[in-house]
Amino acid sequence: MHGDRGLTGRRGPGHGERLLFSLALVVVSLLWMTRDMATWATATCAVGAAGGAVGMCCFGWRYMRSRENSQ
């Protein structure tokens, strides 16, 4: 039972799903930055948006490379 990976047989999210999660992080962070908040909260949103943008670049590159190798 411990080695059972479920119905899909995958271990975790792929590069495409991680790319979408990163995009969602950027969108949500930028939406929250439009609110009038404390300085620390705005800085946290900026860090979240920057981290999401880095994740989009990283996982987008890996997604494109995996699609290129599969064909």
CHARMM internal coordinates of N, CA and C (Angstrom, degrees):
IC EDIT
DIST 1 N 1 CA 1.4490
DIST 1 CA 1 C 1.5214
ANGL 1 N 1 CA 1 C 112.59
DIST 1 C 2 N 1.3138
ANGL 1 CA 1 C 2 N 117.13
DIHE 1 N 1 CA 1 C 2 N -29.34
DIST 2 N 2 CA 1.4608
ANGL 1 C 2 N 2 CA 118.59
DIHE 1 CA 1 C 2 N 2 CA -177.02
DIST 2 CA 2 C 1.5253
ANGL 2 N 2 CA 2 C 112.17
DIHE 1 C 2 N 2 CA 2 C -70.36
DIST 2 C 3 N 1.3127
ANGL 2 CA 2 C 3 N 118.02
DIHE 2 N 2 CA 2 C 3 N -27.19
DIST 3 N 3 CA 1.4512
ANGL 2 C 3 N 3 CA 121.25
DIHE 2 CA 2 C 3 N 3 CA -179.88
DIST 3 CA 3 C 1.5137
ANGL 3 N 3 CA 3 C 114.06
DIHE 2 C 3 N 3 CA 3 C -88.07
DIST 3 C 4 N 1.3270
ANGL 3 CA 3 C 4 N 118.29
DIHE 3 N 3 CA 3 C 4 N -1.03
DIST 4 N 4 CA 1.4557
ANGL 3 C 4 N 4 CA 122.10
DIHE 3 CA 3 C 4 N 4 CA -178.21
DIST 4 CA 4 C 1.5274
ANGL 4 N 4 CA 4 C 109.54
DIHE 3 C 4 N 4 CA 4 C -72.72
DIST 4 C 5 N 1.3460
ANGL 4 CA 4 C 5 N 116.34
DIHE 4 N 4 CA 4 C 5 N 125.15
DIST 5 N 5 CA 1.4545
ANGL 4 C 5 N 5 CA 120.76
DIHE 4 CA 4 C 5 N 5 CA -177.59
DIST 5 CA 5 C 1.5175
ANGL 5 N 5 CA 5 C 112.79
DIHE 4 C 5 N 5 CA 5 C -103.45
DIST 5 C 6 N 1.2881
ANGL 5 CA 5 C 6 N 118.56
DIHE 5 N 5 CA 5 C 6 N 12.84
DIST 6 N 6 CA 1.4552
ANGL 5 C 6 N 6 CA 120.48
DIHE 5 CA 5 C 6 N 6 CA 176.81
DIST 6 CA 6 C 1.5149
ANGL 6 N 6 CA 6 C 112.20
DIHE 5 C 6 N 6 CA 6 C 91.64
DIST 6 C 7 N 1.3215
ANGL 6 CA 6 C 7 N 115.16
DIHE 6 N 6 CA 6 C 7 N -169.44
DIST 7 N 7 CA 1.4517
ANGL 6 C 7 N 7 CA 120.93
DIHE 6 CA 6 C 7 N 7 CA -174.97
DIST 7 CA 7 C 1.5266
ANGL 7 N 7 CA 7 C 113.28
DIHE 6 C 7 N 7 CA 7 C -74.38
DIST 7 C 8 N 1.3250
ANGL 7 CA 7 C 8 N 117.32
DIHE 7 N 7 CA 7 C 8 N -32.28
DIST 8 N 8 CA 1.4551
ANGL 7 C 8 N 8 CA 119.64
DIHE 7 CA 7 C 8 N 8 CA -175.22
DIST 8 CA 8 C 1.5182
ANGL 8 N 8 CA 8 C 112.60
DIHE 7 C 8 N 8 CA 8 C -83.22
DIST 8 C 9 N 1.3149
ANGL 8 CA 8 C 9 N 118.44
DIHE 8 N 8 CA 8 C 9 N -23.10
DIST 9 N 9 CA 1.4504
ANGL 8 C 9 N 9 CA 121.58
DIHE 8 CA 8 C 9 N 9 CA -178.44
DIST 9 CA 9 C 1.5149
ANGL 9 N 9 CA 9 C 113.61
DIHE 8 C 9 N 9 CA 9 C 79.20
DIST 9 C 10 N 1.3267
ANGL 9 CA 9 C 10 N 116.77
DIHE 9 N 9 CA 9 C 10 N 4.36
DIST 10 N 10 CA 1.4695
ANGL 9 C 10 N 10 CA 120.16
DIHE 9 CA 9 C 10 N 10 CA -179.99
DIST 10 CA 10 C 1.5174
ANGL 10 N 10 CA 10 C 110.41
DIHE 9 C 10 N 10 CA 10 C -94.50
DIST 10 C 11 N 1.3033
ANGL 10 CA 10 C 11 N 115.89
DIHE 10 N 10 CA 10 C 11 N 153.07
DIST 11 N 11 CA 1.4552
ANGL 10 C 11 N 11 CA 120.54
DIHE 10 CA 10 C 11 N 11 CA -178.24
DIST 11 CA 11 C 1.5186
ANGL 11 N 11 CA 11 C 112.95
DIHE 10 C 11 N 11 CA 11 C -88.20
DIST 11 C 12 N 1.3049
ANGL 11 CA 11 C 12 N 117.59
DIHE 11 N 11 CA 11 C 12 N -29.27
DIST 12 N 12 CA 1.4581
ANGL 11 C 12 N 12 CA 120.42
DIHE 11 CA 11 C 12 N 12 CA -177.75
DIST 12 CA 12 C 1.5101
ANGL 12 N 12 CA 12 C 110.44
DIHE 11 C 12 N 12 CA 12 C -170.32
DIST 12 C 13 N 1.3331
ANGL 12 CA 12 C 13 N 115.89
DIHE 12 N 12 CA 12 C 13 N -173.29
DIST 13 N 13 CA 1.4615
ANGL 12 C 13 N 13 CA 118.64
DIHE 12 CA 12 C 13 N 13 CA -179.07
DIST 13 CA 13 C 1.5272
ANGL 13 N 13 CA 13 C 111.23
DIHE 12 C 13 N 13 CA 13 C -66.71
DIST 13 C 14 N 1.3142
ANGL 13 CA 13 C 14 N 115.21
DIHE 13 N 13 CA 13 C 14 N 143.99
DIST 14 N 14 CA 1.4557
ANGL 13 C 14 N 14 CA 120.59
DIHE 13 CA 13 C 14 N 14 CA 177.82
DIST 14 CA 14 C 1.5165
ANGL 14 N 14 CA 14 C 111.26
DIHE 13 C 14 N 14 CA 14 C -83.52
DIST 14 C 15 N 1.3178
ANGL 14 CA 14 C 15 N 115.07
DIHE 14 N 14 CA 14 C 15 N -175.45
DIST 15 N 15 CA 1.4608
ANGL 14 C 15 N 15 CA 119.80
DIHE 14 CA 14 C 15 N 15 CA -177.72
DIST 15 CA 15 C 1.5234
ANGL 15 N 15 CA 15 C 111.83
DIHE 14 C 15 N 15 CA 15 C -67.11
DIST 15 C 16 N 1.3245
ANGL 15 CA 15 C 16 N 117.67
DIHE 15 N 15 CA 15 C 16 N -33.69
DIST 16 N 16 CA 1.4575
ANGL 15 C 16 N 16 CA 120.52
DIHE 15 CA 15 C 16 N 16 CA 178.31
DIST 16 CA 16 C 1.5184
ANGL 16 N 16 CA 16 C 112.34
DIHE 15 C 16 N 16 CA 16 C -65.49
DIST 16 C 17 N 1.3314
ANGL 16 CA 16 C 17 N 116.50
DIHE 16 N 16 CA 16 C 17 N -42.95
DIST 17 N 17 CA 1.4689
ANGL 16 C 17 N 17 CA 119.95
DIHE 16 CA 16 C 17 N 17 CA 178.06
DIST 17 CA 17 C 1.5246
ANGL 17 N 17 CA 17 C 110.98
DIHE 16 C 17 N 17 CA 17 C -66.36
DIST 17 C 18 N 1.3241
ANGL 17 CA 17 C 18 N 117.13
DIHE 17 N 17 CA 17 C 18 N -39.69
DIST 18 N 18 CA 1.4671
ANGL 17 C 18 N 18 CA 120.25
DIHE 17 CA 17 C 18 N 18 CA 178.61
DIST 18 CA 18 C 1.5171
ANGL 18 N 18 CA 18 C 111.25
DIHE 17 C 18 N 18 CA 18 C -66.32
DIST 18 C 19 N 1.3329
ANGL 18 CA 18 C 19 N 116.69
DIHE 18 N 18 CA 18 C 19 N -34.49
DIST 19 N 19 CA 1.4617
ANGL 18 C 19 N 19 CA 120.81
DIHE 18 CA 18 C 19 N 19 CA 175.05
DIST 19 CA 19 C 1.5280
ANGL 19 N 19 CA 19 C 109.93
DIHE 18 C 19 N 19 CA 19 C -62.15
DIST 19 C 20 N 1.3219
ANGL 19 CA 19 C 20 N 117.22
DIHE 19 N 19 CA 19 C 20 N -44.05
DIST 20 N 20 CA 1.4682
ANGL 19 C 20 N 20 CA 120.35
DIHE 19 CA 19 C 20 N 20 CA 179.37
DIST 20 CA 20 C 1.5262
ANGL 20 N 20 CA 20 C 111.92
DIHE 19 C 20 N 20 CA 20 C -67.39
DIST 20 C 21 N 1.3285
ANGL 20 CA 20 C 21 N 117.58
DIHE 20 N 20 CA 20 C 21 N -36.69
DIST 21 N 21 CA 1.4718
ANGL 20 C 21 N 21 CA 120.35
DIHE 20 CA 20 C 21 N 21 CA 176.38
DIST 21 CA 21 C 1.5247
ANGL 21 N 21 CA 21 C 110.68
DIHE 20 C 21 N 21 CA 21 C -63.76
DIST 21 C 22 N 1.3275
ANGL 21 CA 21 C 22 N 116.31
DIHE 21 N 21 CA 21 C 22 N -40.45
DIST 22 N 22 CA 1.4608
ANGL 21 C 22 N 22 CA 120.38
DIHE 21 CA 21 C 22 N 22 CA 178.36
DIST 22 CA 22 C 1.5232
ANGL 22 N 22 CA 22 C 110.95
DIHE 21 C 22 N 22 CA 22 C -65.46
DIST 22 C 23 N 1.3244
ANGL 22 CA 22 C 23 N 116.63
DIHE 22 N 22 CA 22 C 23 N -40.72
DIST 23 N 23 CA 1.4572
ANGL 22 C 23 N 23 CA 120.71
DIHE 22 CA 22 C 23 N 23 CA 176.81
DIST 23 CA 23 C 1.5255
ANGL 23 N 23 CA 23 C 110.54
DIHE 22 C 23 N 23 CA 23 C -61.67
DIST 23 C 24 N 1.3260
ANGL 23 CA 23 C 24 N 116.70
DIHE 23 N 23 CA 23 C 24 N -42.33
DIST 24 N 24 CA 1.4620
ANGL 23 C 24 N 24 CA 120.64
DIHE 23 CA 23 C 24 N 24 CA 178.44
DIST 24 CA 24 C 1.5301
ANGL 24 N 24 CA 24 C 110.94
DIHE 23 C 24 N 24 CA 24 C -63.15
DIST 24 C 25 N 1.3289
ANGL 24 CA 24 C 25 N 117.20
DIHE 24 N 24 CA 24 C 25 N -38.50
DIST 25 N 25 CA 1.4677
ANGL 24 C 25 N 25 CA 120.68
DIHE 24 CA 24 C 25 N 25 CA 178.12
DIST 25 CA 25 C 1.5196
ANGL 25 N 25 CA 25 C 110.85
DIHE 24 C 25 N 25 CA 25 C -63.20
DIST 25 C 26 N 1.3233
ANGL 25 CA 25 C 26 N 117.15
DIHE 25 N 25 CA 25 C 26 N -42.16
DIST 26 N 26 CA 1.4671
ANGL 25 C 26 N 26 CA 120.54
DIHE 25 CA 25 C 26 N 26 CA 178.35
DIST 26 CA 26 C 1.5220
ANGL 26 N 26 CA 26 C 110.69
DIHE 25 C 26 N 26 CA 26 C -63.46
DIST 26 C 27 N 1.3234
ANGL 26 CA 26 C 27 N 117.22
DIHE 26 N 26 CA 26 C 27 N -46.34
DIST 27 N 27 CA 1.4637
ANGL 26 C 27 N 27 CA 120.91
DIHE 26 CA 26 C 27 N 27 CA -177.82
DIST 27 CA 27 C 1.5246
ANGL 27 N 27 CA 27 C 111.10
DIHE 26 C 27 N 27 CA 27 C -63.09
DIST 27 C 28 N 1.3165
ANGL 27 CA 27 C 28 N 116.63
DIHE 27 N 27 CA 27 C 28 N -47.10
DIST 28 N 28 CA 1.4667
ANGL 27 C 28 N 28 CA 119.82
DIHE 27 CA 27 C 28 N 28 CA -178.56
DIST 28 CA 28 C 1.5305
ANGL 28 N 28 CA 28 C 110.73
DIHE 27 C 28 N 28 CA 28 C -65.44
DIST 28 C 29 N 1.3195
ANGL 28 CA 28 C 29 N 117.20
DIHE 28 N 28 CA 28 C 29 N -41.60
DIST 29 N 29 CA 1.4661
ANGL 28 C 29 N 29 CA 119.94
DIHE 28 CA 28 C 29 N 29 CA 179.42
DIST 29 CA 29 C 1.5222
ANGL 29 N 29 CA 29 C 111.34
DIHE 28 C 29 N 29 CA 29 C -63.25
DIST 29 C 30 N 1.3342
ANGL 29 CA 29 C 30 N 116.53
DIHE 29 N 29 CA 29 C 30 N -43.09
DIST 30 N 30 CA 1.4648
ANGL 29 C 30 N 30 CA 118.81
DIHE 29 CA 29 C 30 N 30 CA 179.66
DIST 30 CA 30 C 1.5193
ANGL 30 N 30 CA 30 C 111.70
DIHE 29 C 30 N 30 CA 30 C -68.59
DIST 30 C 31 N 1.3308
ANGL 30 CA 30 C 31 N 117.81
DIHE 30 N 30 CA 30 C 31 N -34.35
DIST 31 N 31 CA 1.4612
ANGL 30 C 31 N 31 CA 119.47
DIHE 30 CA 30 C 31 N 31 CA 176.30
DIST 31 CA 31 C 1.5274
ANGL 31 N 31 CA 31 C 111.48
DIHE 30 C 31 N 31 CA 31 C -65.60
DIST 31 C 32 N 1.3233
ANGL 31 CA 31 C 32 N 116.86
DIHE 31 N 31 CA 31 C 32 N -40.87
DIST 32 N 32 CA 1.4581
ANGL 31 C 32 N 32 CA 119.63
DIHE 31 CA 31 C 32 N 32 CA 179.31
DIST 32 CA 32 C 1.5262
ANGL 32 N 32 CA 32 C 111.77
DIHE 31 C 32 N 32 CA 32 C -68.74
DIST 32 C 33 N 1.3338
ANGL 32 CA 32 C 33 N 116.86
DIHE 32 N 32 CA 32 C 33 N -27.18
DIST 33 N 33 CA 1.4670
ANGL 32 C 33 N 33 CA 119.16
DIHE 32 CA 32 C 33 N 33 CA 179.09
DIST 33 CA 33 C 1.5214
ANGL 33 N 33 CA 33 C 112.05
DIHE 32 C 33 N 33 CA 33 C -68.75
DIST 33 C 34 N 1.3184
ANGL 33 CA 33 C 34 N 117.95
DIHE 33 N 33 CA 33 C 34 N -19.35
DIST 34 N 34 CA 1.4662
ANGL 33 C 34 N 34 CA 120.08
DIHE 33 CA 33 C 34 N 34 CA 179.01
DIST 34 CA 34 C 1.5208
ANGL 34 N 34 CA 34 C 111.78
DIHE 33 C 34 N 34 CA 34 C -74.17
DIST 34 C 35 N 1.3231
ANGL 34 CA 34 C 35 N 117.31
DIHE 34 N 34 CA 34 C 35 N -14.85
DIST 35 N 35 CA 1.4670
ANGL 34 C 35 N 35 CA 121.25
DIHE 34 CA 34 C 35 N 35 CA 179.71
DIST 35 CA 35 C 1.5257
ANGL 35 N 35 CA 35 C 109.85
DIHE 34 C 35 N 35 CA 35 C -80.15
DIST 35 C 36 N 1.3154
ANGL 35 CA 35 C 36 N 116.21
DIHE 35 N 35 CA 35 C 36 N 153.88
DIST 36 N 36 CA 1.4610
ANGL 35 C 36 N 36 CA 121.88
DIHE 35 CA 35 C 36 N 36 CA 175.72
DIST 36 CA 36 C 1.5226
ANGL 36 N 36 CA 36 C 107.74
DIHE 35 C 36 N 36 CA 36 C -83.99
DIST 36 C 37 N 1.3363
ANGL 36 CA 36 C 37 N 116.22
DIHE 36 N 36 CA 36 C 37 N 103.28
DIST 37 N 37 CA 1.4610
ANGL 36 C 37 N 37 CA 121.43
DIHE 36 CA 36 C 37 N 37 CA -175.35
DIST 37 CA 37 C 1.5194
ANGL 37 N 37 CA 37 C 109.90
DIHE 36 C 37 N 37 CA 37 C -128.74
DIST 37 C 38 N 1.3242
ANGL 37 CA 37 C 38 N 114.50
DIHE 37 N 37 CA 37 C 38 N 176.29
DIST 38 N 38 CA 1.4551
ANGL 37 C 38 N 38 CA 120.59
DIHE 37 CA 37 C 38 N 38 CA 175.70
DIST 38 CA 38 C 1.5286
ANGL 38 N 38 CA 38 C 109.72
DIHE 37 C 38 N 38 CA 38 C -66.37
DIST 38 C 39 N 1.2960
ANGL 38 CA 38 C 39 N 116.29
DIHE 38 N 38 CA 38 C 39 N 161.63
DIST 39 N 39 CA 1.4620
ANGL 38 C 39 N 39 CA 121.88
DIHE 38 CA 38 C 39 N 39 CA -177.40
DIST 39 CA 39 C 1.5185
ANGL 39 N 39 CA 39 C 111.29
DIHE 38 C 39 N 39 CA 39 C -62.02
DIST 39 C 40 N 1.3347
ANGL 39 CA 39 C 40 N 117.22
DIHE 39 N 39 CA 39 C 40 N -40.93
DIST 40 N 40 CA 1.4634
ANGL 39 C 40 N 40 CA 119.51
DIHE 39 CA 39 C 40 N 40 CA -178.06
DIST 40 CA 40 C 1.5317
ANGL 40 N 40 CA 40 C 111.40
DIHE 39 C 40 N 40 CA 40 C -65.88
DIST 40 C 41 N 1.3427
ANGL 40 CA 40 C 41 N 116.58
DIHE 40 N 40 CA 40 C 41 N -34.47
DIST 41 N 41 CA 1.4599
ANGL 40 C 41 N 41 CA 120.33
DIHE 40 CA 40 C 41 N 41 CA 179.38
DIST 41 CA 41 C 1.5323
ANGL 41 N 41 CA 41 C 110.78
DIHE 40 C 41 N 41 CA 41 C -70.99
DIST 41 C 42 N 1.3179
ANGL 41 CA 41 C 42 N 116.43
DIHE 41 N 41 CA 41 C 42 N -39.04
DIST 42 N 42 CA 1.4625
ANGL 41 C 42 N 42 CA 120.26
DIHE 41 CA 41 C 42 N 42 CA 176.78
DIST 42 CA 42 C 1.5241
ANGL 42 N 42 CA 42 C 110.36
DIHE 41 C 42 N 42 CA 42 C -65.15
DIST 42 C 43 N 1.3268
ANGL 42 CA 42 C 43 N 117.19
DIHE 42 N 42 CA 42 C 43 N -40.09
DIST 43 N 43 CA 1.4680
ANGL 42 C 43 N 43 CA 120.91
DIHE 42 CA 42 C 43 N 43 CA 178.04
DIST 43 CA 43 C 1.5221
ANGL 43 N 43 CA 43 C 110.69
DIHE 42 C 43 N 43 CA 43 C -64.98
DIST 43 C 44 N 1.3282
ANGL 43 CA 43 C 44 N 116.81
DIHE 43 N 43 CA 43 C 44 N -38.98
DIST 44 N 44 CA 1.4669
ANGL 43 C 44 N 44 CA 120.27
DIHE 43 CA 43 C 44 N 44 CA 177.29
DIST 44 CA 44 C 1.5192
ANGL 44 N 44 CA 44 C 110.95
DIHE 43 C 44 N 44 CA 44 C -63.45
DIST 44 C 45 N 1.3275
ANGL 44 CA 44 C 45 N 117.73
DIHE 44 N 44 CA 44 C 45 N -40.11
DIST 45 N 45 CA 1.4602
ANGL 44 C 45 N 45 CA 121.13
DIHE 44 CA 44 C 45 N 45 CA 177.20
DIST 45 CA 45 C 1.5228
ANGL 45 N 45 CA 45 C 111.33
DIHE 44 C 45 N 45 CA 45 C -65.71
DIST 45 C 46 N 1.3295
ANGL 45 CA 45 C 46 N 116.97
DIHE 45 N 45 CA 45 C 46 N -37.79
DIST 46 N 46 CA 1.4625
ANGL 45 C 46 N 46 CA 120.21
DIHE 45 CA 45 C 46 N 46 CA 178.14
DIST 46 CA 46 C 1.5282
ANGL 46 N 46 CA 46 C 110.70
DIHE 45 C 46 N 46 CA 46 C -65.60
DIST 46 C 47 N 1.3286
ANGL 46 CA 46 C 47 N 116.85
DIHE 46 N 46 CA 46 C 47 N -40.13
DIST 47 N 47 CA 1.4641
ANGL 46 C 47 N 47 CA 120.59
DIHE 46 CA 46 C 47 N 47 CA 177.31
DIST 47 CA 47 C 1.5251
ANGL 47 N 47 CA 47 C 110.17
DIHE 46 C 47 N 47 CA 47 C -65.55
DIST 47 C 48 N 1.3203
ANGL 47 CA 47 C 48 N 117.31
DIHE 47 N 47 CA 47 C 48 N -40.31
DIST 48 N 48 CA 1.4637
ANGL 47 C 48 N 48 CA 120.93
DIHE 47 CA 47 C 48 N 48 CA 177.23
DIST 48 CA 48 C 1.5173
ANGL 48 N 48 CA 48 C 112.14
DIHE 47 C 48 N 48 CA 48 C -63.07
DIST 48 C 49 N 1.3308
ANGL 48 CA 48 C 49 N 116.63
DIHE 48 N 48 CA 48 C 49 N -41.88
DIST 49 N 49 CA 1.4642
ANGL 48 C 49 N 49 CA 120.10
DIHE 48 CA 48 C 49 N 49 CA 178.90
DIST 49 CA 49 C 1.5211
ANGL 49 N 49 CA 49 C 110.90
DIHE 48 C 49 N 49 CA 49 C -66.61
DIST 49 C 50 N 1.3269
ANGL 49 CA 49 C 50 N 116.72
DIHE 49 N 49 CA 49 C 50 N -40.77
DIST 50 N 50 CA 1.4640
ANGL 49 C 50 N 50 CA 120.07
DIHE 49 CA 49 C 50 N 50 CA 178.72
DIST 50 CA 50 C 1.5249
ANGL 50 N 50 CA 50 C 111.10
DIHE 49 C 50 N 50 CA 50 C -66.52
DIST 50 C 51 N 1.3248
ANGL 50 CA 50 C 51 N 116.36
DIHE 50 N 50 CA 50 C 51 N -42.54
DIST 51 N 51 CA 1.4654
ANGL 50 C 51 N 51 CA 119.98
DIHE 50 CA 50 C 51 N 51 CA 177.61
DIST 51 CA 51 C 1.5151
ANGL 51 N 51 CA 51 C 112.01
DIHE 50 C 51 N 51 CA 51 C -63.74
DIST 51 C 52 N 1.3167
ANGL 51 CA 51 C 52 N 117.04
DIHE 51 N 51 CA 51 C 52 N -39.37
DIST 52 N 52 CA 1.4553
ANGL 51 C 52 N 52 CA 120.63
DIHE 51 CA 51 C 52 N 52 CA 176.78
DIST 52 CA 52 C 1.5152
ANGL 52 N 52 CA 52 C 112.13
DIHE 51 C 52 N 52 CA 52 C -65.27
DIST 52 C 53 N 1.3349
ANGL 52 CA 52 C 53 N 116.39
DIHE 52 N 52 CA 52 C 53 N -37.73
DIST 53 N 53 CA 1.4671
ANGL 52 C 53 N 53 CA 119.92
DIHE 52 CA 52 C 53 N 53 CA 178.66
DIST 53 CA 53 C 1.5226
ANGL 53 N 53 CA 53 C 110.79
DIHE 52 C 53 N 53 CA 53 C -66.94
DIST 53 C 54 N 1.3274
ANGL 53 CA 53 C 54 N 116.94
DIHE 53 N 53 CA 53 C 54 N -40.15
DIST 54 N 54 CA 1.4711
ANGL 53 C 54 N 54 CA 120.20
DIHE 53 CA 53 C 54 N 54 CA 176.36
DIST 54 CA 54 C 1.5228
ANGL 54 N 54 CA 54 C 109.75
DIHE 53 C 54 N 54 CA 54 C -64.30
DIST 54 C 55 N 1.3267
ANGL 54 CA 54 C 55 N 116.89
DIHE 54 N 54 CA 54 C 55 N -42.26
DIST 55 N 55 CA 1.4611
ANGL 54 C 55 N 55 CA 120.90
DIHE 54 CA 54 C 55 N 55 CA 177.27
DIST 55 CA 55 C 1.5154
ANGL 55 N 55 CA 55 C 112.27
DIHE 54 C 55 N 55 CA 55 C -62.31
DIST 55 C 56 N 1.3420
ANGL 55 CA 55 C 56 N 116.84
DIHE 55 N 55 CA 55 C 56 N -39.03
DIST 56 N 56 CA 1.4604
ANGL 55 C 56 N 56 CA 119.84
DIHE 55 CA 55 C 56 N 56 CA 177.71
DIST 56 CA 56 C 1.5230
ANGL 56 N 56 CA 56 C 110.95
DIHE 55 C 56 N 56 CA 56 C -62.70
DIST 56 C 57 N 1.3167
ANGL 56 CA 56 C 57 N 116.68
DIHE 56 N 56 CA 56 C 57 N -42.39
DIST 57 N 57 CA 1.4684
ANGL 56 C 57 N 57 CA 119.94
DIHE 56 CA 56 C 57 N 57 CA 178.97
DIST 57 CA 57 C 1.5261
ANGL 57 N 57 CA 57 C 110.80
DIHE 56 C 57 N 57 CA 57 C -64.42
DIST 57 C 58 N 1.3193
ANGL 57 CA 57 C 58 N 116.20
DIHE 57 N 57 CA 57 C 58 N -47.16
DIST 58 N 58 CA 1.4653
ANGL 57 C 58 N 58 CA 121.32
DIHE 57 CA 57 C 58 N 58 CA -177.17
DIST 58 CA 58 C 1.5233
ANGL 58 N 58 CA 58 C 111.68
DIHE 57 C 58 N 58 CA 58 C -64.80
DIST 58 C 59 N 1.3180
ANGL 58 CA 58 C 59 N 116.54
DIHE 58 N 58 CA 58 C 59 N -53.74
DIST 59 N 59 CA 1.4591
ANGL 58 C 59 N 59 CA 119.79
DIHE 58 CA 58 C 59 N 59 CA -176.59
DIST 59 CA 59 C 1.5304
ANGL 59 N 59 CA 59 C 112.08
DIHE 58 C 59 N 59 CA 59 C -73.88
DIST 59 C 60 N 1.3286
ANGL 59 CA 59 C 60 N 117.46
DIHE 59 N 59 CA 59 C 60 N -28.86
DIST 60 N 60 CA 1.4536
ANGL 59 C 60 N 60 CA 120.05
DIHE 59 CA 59 C 60 N 60 CA 174.46
DIST 60 CA 60 C 1.5187
ANGL 60 N 60 CA 60 C 111.25
DIHE 59 C 60 N 60 CA 60 C -65.63
DIST 60 C 61 N 1.3310
ANGL 60 CA 60 C 61 N 116.07
DIHE 60 N 60 CA 60 C 61 N -41.94
DIST 61 N 61 CA 1.4620
ANGL 60 C 61 N 61 CA 120.32
DIHE 60 CA 60 C 61 N 61 CA 176.79
DIST 61 CA 61 C 1.5240
ANGL 61 N 61 CA 61 C 110.95
DIHE 60 C 61 N 61 CA 61 C -62.77
DIST 61 C 62 N 1.3260
ANGL 61 CA 61 C 62 N 116.49
DIHE 61 N 61 CA 61 C 62 N -45.68
DIST 62 N 62 CA 1.4596
ANGL 61 C 62 N 62 CA 120.36
DIHE 61 CA 61 C 62 N 62 CA 179.74
DIST 62 CA 62 C 1.5300
ANGL 62 N 62 CA 62 C 111.40
DIHE 61 C 62 N 62 CA 62 C -65.18
DIST 62 C 63 N 1.3341
ANGL 62 CA 62 C 63 N 116.75
DIHE 62 N 62 CA 62 C 63 N -37.14
DIST 63 N 63 CA 1.4648
ANGL 62 C 63 N 63 CA 120.35
DIHE 62 CA 62 C 63 N 63 CA 178.53
DIST 63 CA 63 C 1.5299
ANGL 63 N 63 CA 63 C 110.47
DIHE 62 C 63 N 63 CA 63 C -64.88
DIST 63 C 64 N 1.3193
ANGL 63 CA 63 C 64 N 116.18
DIHE 63 N 63 CA 63 C 64 N -44.69
DIST 64 N 64 CA 1.4674
ANGL 63 C 64 N 64 CA 119.00
DIHE 63 CA 63 C 64 N 64 CA 179.20
DIST 64 CA 64 C 1.5226
ANGL 64 N 64 CA 64 C 111.36
DIHE 63 C 64 N 64 CA 64 C -64.20
DIST 64 C 65 N 1.3320
ANGL 64 CA 64 C 65 N 117.03
DIHE 64 N 64 CA 64 C 65 N -39.85
DIST 65 N 65 CA 1.4650
ANGL 64 C 65 N 65 CA 120.54
DIHE 64 CA 64 C 65 N 65 CA 179.38
DIST 65 CA 65 C 1.5308
ANGL 65 N 65 CA 65 C 110.93
DIHE 64 C 65 N 65 CA 65 C -66.25
DIST 65 C 66 N 1.3325
ANGL 65 CA 65 C 66 N 117.17
DIHE 65 N 65 CA 65 C 66 N -38.44
DIST 66 N 66 CA 1.4707
ANGL 65 C 66 N 66 CA 119.24
DIHE 65 CA 65 C 66 N 66 CA 179.97
DIST 66 CA 66 C 1.5201
ANGL 66 N 66 CA 66 C 110.51
DIHE 65 C 66 N 66 CA 66 C -69.75
DIST 66 C 67 N 1.3308
ANGL 66 CA 66 C 67 N 118.01
DIHE 66 N 66 CA 66 C 67 N -35.15
DIST 67 N 67 CA 1.4614
ANGL 66 C 67 N 67 CA 120.88
DIHE 66 CA 66 C 67 N 67 CA 177.11
DIST 67 CA 67 C 1.5238
ANGL 67 N 67 CA 67 C 110.63
DIHE 66 C 67 N 67 CA 67 C -69.00
DIST 67 C 68 N 1.3254
ANGL 67 CA 67 C 68 N 116.44
DIHE 67 N 67 CA 67 C 68 N -36.13
DIST 68 N 68 CA 1.4524
ANGL 67 C 68 N 68 CA 121.41
DIHE 67 CA 67 C 68 N 68 CA 179.29
DIST 68 CA 68 C 1.5352
ANGL 68 N 68 CA 68 C 110.87
DIHE 67 C 68 N 68 CA 68 C -67.28
DIST 68 C 69 N 1.3153
ANGL 68 CA 68 C 69 N 116.18
DIHE 68 N 68 CA 68 C 69 N -39.71
DIST 69 N 69 CA 1.4659
ANGL 68 C 69 N 69 CA 120.44
DIHE 68 CA 68 C 69 N 69 CA -178.86
DIST 69 CA 69 C 1.5237
ANGL 69 N 69 CA 69 C 112.94
DIHE 68 C 69 N 69 CA 69 C -74.49
DIST 69 C 70 N 1.3291
ANGL 69 CA 69 C 70 N 117.47
DIHE 69 N 69 CA 69 C 70 N -22.99
DIST 70 N 70 CA 1.4590
ANGL 69 C 70 N 70 CA 120.22
DIHE 69 CA 69 C 70 N 70 CA -176.67
DIST 70 CA 70 C 1.5375
ANGL 70 N 70 CA 70 C 111.96
DIHE 69 C 70 N 70 CA 70 C -80.94
DIST 70 C 71 N 1.3163
ANGL 70 CA 70 C 71 N 117.69
DIHE 70 N 70 CA 70 C 71 N -14.40
DIST 71 N 71 CA 1.4714
ANGL 70 C 71 N 71 CA 119.40
DIHE 70 CA 70 C 71 N 71 CA -177.31
DIST 71 CA 71 C 1.4955
ANGL 71 N 71 CA 71 C 112.88
DIHE 70 C 71 N 71 CA 71 C -104.33
END
COOR INIT
IC SEED 1 N 1 CA 1 C
IC BUILD
